[in-house]
Amino acid sequence: MKLKSSIITSFFCFITFIGLAQTDFDFKELLPEKFDKANIISEKDYNVWGTNILKGKDGKYHAIYSRWLKSRGHLGWVTHSEIAHAVSDNLTGPYKFKNLVLPPRGNKYWDGDCTHNPHVIEHNGKYYLYHMGNKGSGYWNTTSDSIMPKYTDKEWWINRNNQRVGLAVADDLNGEWKRFDKPLIDVTGNRMMTSTPTISKRTDGKFLLAYKYVEPNEKFKNGKVVHVTSLSKSPMGPFVDTGVPFITHPTASFAIDDHLEWVYNGNYYCIAKDSRGAWSDYPNGSTMLFESDDMGLNWKPAKNFLVLKAGEIKWTDGTVTKTERTADMPKFYMENGIPKALIIAILPKESEMSYSVVIPLIEKN
């Protein structure tokens, strides 16, 4: 299957095309055909999502991830997620829960009710945790776990549109994280929310933060999702929007989701979920590879576009899991700036219970 021919011309008119493909890099060649269930990160009572893994100063592997009670259902992330910390002696686990990193602290704070979608980097011996936070409507702030949030309930959208991008900082992964009284990126103008930050360090030393916001739009009942980029000289910010949209599409209102950017040998790459099937004939939610020739501002589909086709996960034990979400919130475990493992979140078909899996990447000569 190839990029949809009907959009190729309009796409390259819509996004500035700069040069030819940088390399023949094919990300899917780094992935094994089957994944190992022994490498699953899960909790008995909690959904697990968006898992970062870093090697700490203690030599152990630290997982920083979102979790929320399974009794709240998959969509309970927007009201009851919290960011947790687990530790292992091995990259692929097993991981043992240690503590909450950003626990609920009350809706007098902008991130007091919910923290979600962490993205963690190490820089000059410190750790920076970018995340979503909200203080929500309080509608589901109850001790009863029998109340299940419903996608159609208007209160879900109130919580969704209270999201903000935030930052927490720590000197050690075993230590306390400093939280701030204001979001890193608040709403401005007609923006209804900001969320889902990812960050990478460019070759010019600046930090590129990509995130999304929602703006009112009469064509879309709950607003239009827009992805943008911002820059700062420091991981602490302030981040200033570049004014360049991040991976837009000429016909899709929701061009991509769940993305991850990195730089290798001066080349800029991004894997992202084609959430609405706008980019190709692959199933909705397939993961695709993009590249940038101008340090992460303008992006285009890579020559080898497909990374992981949505719909199922094949396991080394011979079983297959049909999936509703196949590779959400991808993160890398990195060593010396090189991805060594991909960590993805999986939601099985007709299930409300998610987990993460660590996928060691195949070494290429």
N, C-alpha and C positions, 0 to 999 in steps of 0.2 A: 504494500500500500504506500501511497505517496501523498505529499502535501496536496490538498484539494486544488485542482487546476483552476477552478473558477475564481479563486481568490488570489492567485499568485501575482497577477498583474496589479490589482488594486493594492495588494499588500506592499509591494515594493514602491508604489507611488506614495503610499501612506507613511512609510518609514524610510528615512534616508538610508540608501544602500551605500556602504563605504567599503570598497574593495571586495576581493574574493574571500572565500572561506579561509580561515586562518590555518586550519589543519584538516586532516582526515580523521580526527579524533572520533571514536565510536564508543560512547559510554557503556552501551549494553554489553560490549565485549569484556567489561570489568565485572559483570554480574554473573554469578553461577546460574545455571538453568533451574536449579532447585534450591530452596532455602531450608535451613536446619531448624526444626522446632525446638531444639535444645537452646537456641539463641533468642527465644522469645522473652521479652520483659513484660511481666504481667503482675497484677495484684488480685487477690481473691475477691475483694469487695469493691474494687475500683476499676473504672476504665483508665487505660494508660494511653497517652497521646504525646506527640511532639517531643521525642526523647533526644536530648543532647548527651554525648559522652565525651568527657575530658579526662586525661590522666593528671591526677593531682600531685601536689608536692610530696605526698606520702607514698607515691608510687602505685597507688590503687586507682581503679577506674571509677569515675563518678558519673552517675546518670542524673540529669536534671530534666524533669518532665512534668507535664500536666496530668492531673488525675481528678476524677470526680466519682461519686458513688454510682455503682451500676444501677442501683434502684432508681436513680434519676433519669435513666435512659440516655441514649447517645446525645440527644440535643440538650441535656442538662449542663453541658460544658459552659454555656453562656451565663448560667446562674450560679453554678456550684463548683466550678473548677478551682483547683489550688495547685501551686507549683511545689513539687516534692523532690527529694534527694535520696538516692539509693547508691550503694557501694558494692564493688566486686573486686576480687583479686585478678579477674580475667576480663578481657575486653568483651567477650561474648556472654559473660555471666557465669553462674546465676547472680543476680543483683538482690541485695537485701535492703529494704526500706530503712532509712536512718532518721530522717526528720523532714518537716515541712520547711521549705525555703521562704516562701511568701504566703503565710497563712492568712485567712480572713482577719481583718482588723477593724471592721465596722464601717458602715456606710457614711460616716462623716469624712472618710478619706475617699479620694477619687478611685482608688483600687481596693477599697475595703471589703467588698463582697466576693470578688472573683478575680483570680489571676490565671493566665492561660497563655499558651503558645510561646514558651520561652525560647530564646535564641542566645546562646552563651558563647563568648569568646574570651581568650586570655590575651592580655597585652601588657608587656613590661611588668610581669609578675602579679598583675591584678586581674580579677575576673569581672566581666561585664555581662549582666543578664538583662536583655531586652525582652519585653513581654507586653501582653495586653492586660489591662486592668479595667474593672468597672465597679460602680457602686449601685447600679441597677435600680429596680423598682421596689425591691424588698418583698415582692409578691410571693416568692418561694423561700423566703428566709424563715424556715420553720424547722423544728427538730424532727418532724414526722417524715420518715423516708418513704411513706406510702404515696405521697403526692408526686405524680409524674408530670414533668413539664410537657406541654403539647406545642407542636410546631405552629398550630393555627391560632394559638392564644395571643392576643395583642400584647400581653405582658412580655412574651418572649422577645418581641421586636423592641420594646422599651429597653430591655437589658442589652440587646444587640447594639442599639444605637447609643448606649452609654459607654461604649468601649473607648479607651485611650491607650496610646503607646507610652510605656514607661521604662524605667531603667533602675536596676539595683546593682550595687557594687560590693565586692568582697575581696579581702586579701588572701583568703584561703578557702578552698571548697568545703572544708570542714567547719569554717567559721560562720559568723553571722553576716547577713547581707544588709547593707544600708539601703533603706528605702527613702524616697523623697516625697515631699508634700505636694508636688506638682508633677503632672505628666511630662515626659520628655517631648512629646509632640501632642499638643492639645488641638481642639477644633478651632478653625478660623473660618471667617466668611460664612458660606452656606454649608460647610461640612457638618455632617451629623455625627460622625465618629471617626476615630483613627485606630488601626489595628494591625496585627500580624507583621511585626518588624523582622527583617533579616539584615545582617550587616556583613560587609567584607572590607578589607583594607586594599586600597588601590596601589598601583605602582608609584604614584606620586605622593604617597604617604597619607592621603586623605581617606576618610572612612565614608563608604557609600552605604547609606541606609535606605532600603526599599520598604515601603509599607503601603497599606491601602486605606482609603476613606470612602464614605458613602455620601453622596449629594442628592438632594431632592430632584426627581425627574418624573414628569407627568406620564412617561411611558412605562415606568416601573413603580409599582405600588409602594414598595419599601425602599425606594431610592436606587440610584445607580452606583455600582462599585467601580472605583477608579484606583489603579495602582500608580504610584509615583516614586521618585527617588529624591534623596536629599544628601547633602555633603557636610562634613565637618572636619576640622583639623584634629579634633580630639574625640575619642570614643565617648566622652561625657557630653559632647555637643558644645554649643548649640548647633543643631542641624538646620541647614537652609535648603529649601526645596530648589531643585535644579530647573524646574519649569519644563522638564522633559518627561512626558508620560512613560511609564514602564511597561514594555511589551503590550502595546495596544493592537487591536485587530479592527479592520475596517467594517466588519459586519456584526461583531459580537459585543454585547454590553459587558460581558464578564470574560475577558480574553483568556486569563490564566488564573490559577490560584496555587497555594502551597508551593512556593518557589524557594530556591536555594542558589546563591551565587558564590563563585570562588574564582581565584586567579591562579593560573599555573603557567610558568614560563612566559609571563607577560600576556597570556591569552585569557580572555574573560569568558566564563561559561555560566550558564544558568540551567538548572533543571526545573521544570514547572509542570503543573497538572493542567491538562487541556480539559477543564471542568465541564465545558459545554460542547465539546467535540467540534469546535470551530476550525481547528488547524489541520485536521486530517480525517481520514475515514476510519481511524482506529476507534475503539469504544470510548465513550465519554469517560473522562477521568484518567486517561492514559498519561504517562509522564513523558515529556518531550525535552529535547536539548536545544537551547538557544546559545548564541554567541554574540559578542559585542566587539567592535573594532575601535571604540572610542571610550575605553575605561568605564564601561558599564552604564552608558547613557542610552544609546540606541542599540536595539537588539534585533536579531533576525534568526530564523530557523537555521540550525546547523545542517551540514551536509548529511550527517547520519542523525536523523531527527528523532526517531523513536528510542526511548530509554527502557520503558517498561509498559507493556500493554495491560490495560485494566481488565478486570473481570474475574481473575482467579490467581491463586498462588499455588505453585507446585512445591511439595515438600520432599525431602530426601528419603522419607519413609514410604514414599509411593502414593501418599494421599494428596488430595487436591481440595483447597478451600475456595469456594465461590465467594466473591467479595463485593460488598457494596462500595467500600472505599479500599483501594488497592495499595496505594503508596502515598498516603497523605503526610504532610508536614515533614518532608525529608530533611535529615541532618547528617553531617559527616563527623566521624571521628578522624582527627587530623594528626599527623606527625610531621613536624618540620615543614608545615604548609602543604603537605601532600595528603589527599584523602586516602585513608586506609580501610574505612568501613562506612557503609551507608546504613542509616537507621531510618526505618519507615514505620508509620502507623497503619494498622489494618483493621477494618471493620468488616467482619464476615457478612454474607448475604443473610437477610432476614434475622439480624441479630442487633442487640443494643450494647454489646460488650466488645470493646476494642482492646488492642494490645500493640506493642511495638516489637520489632524484630531487628536484630543486628545482622548485617550482611557483610562479612569480610570481602573486600574487593580482590579480584584476581590480579596478581602482580604481572606487569608487562615489562618485557626487556626493552 
